[in-house]
Amino acid sequence: MQLEMRPIHVRLASRTRGHALVVMLAYRSIKELAPYWHALDLTVAEGLKELEALGVTEIALASGARYHRIPQPRPLSQQLLEAARVKLPPVLPTKGVQPVTKKKLASRRKAV
């Protein structure tokens, strides 16, 4: 199998290698997930689109402690996770890092 990449416009060799690594990891992910999801009659792209709906809810306790709880996935998402042998933890610790969405990222870039 040959590695196909879109043209990239970076100047540093380390960034080119980094981009190639990300592309190779994506190919590896597709190769691993495709057999698991084949029985569900879904492509990897369709399965990942379904899994985009997964999220977390931040829980703040009166003591000041915070953690992220993962809600119950939708039925199809649950099937995809089970087929890929992925078990989600019930909670995730939080380190006080605020996630950045695409909308927030664009406004941050303008401010810098």
CORFENUR-V691543 format. One record per backbone hydrogen bond with DSSP energy under -0.5 kcal/mol. NH is the residue of the N-H (numbers start at 0). CO is the residue of the C=O. If there is no record, write none. Layout:
nh->NH co->CO
nh->NH co->CO
This chain:
nh->3 co->1
nh->9 co->7
nh->15 co->11
nh->16 co->12
nh->17 co->13
nh->18 co->14
nh->19 co->15
nh->20 co->16
nh->21 co->17
nh->22 co->18
nh->23 co->19
nh->24 co->20
nh->25 co->21
nh->26 co->22
nh->27 co->23
nh->28 co->24
nh->29 co->25
nh->30 co->26
nh->31 co->27
nh->32 co->28
nh->33 co->29
nh->34 co->30
nh->35 co->31
nh->36 co->32
nh->37 co->33
nh->38 co->34
nh->39 co->36
nh->40 co->37
nh->41 co->36
nh->46 co->42
nh->47 co->43
nh->48 co->44
nh->49 co->45
nh->50 co->46
nh->51 co->47
nh->51 co->48
nh->52 co->49
nh->53 co->50
nh->56 co->68
nh->58 co->66
nh->60 co->58
nh->60 co->64
nh->63 co->60
nh->66 co->58
nh->67 co->91
nh->68 co->56
nh->69 co->89
nh->70 co->68
nh->77 co->73
nh->78 co->74
nh->79 co->75
nh->80 co->76
nh->81 co->77
nh->82 co->78
nh->83 co->79
nh->84 co->81
nh->85 co->80
nh->86 co->84
nh->87 co->85
nh->91 co->67
nh->93 co->65
nh->98 co->96
nh->100 co->98
nh->104 co->100
nh->105 co->101
nh->106 co->102
nh->107 co->103
nh->108 co->104
nh->109 co->105
nh->110 co->106
nh->111 co->107
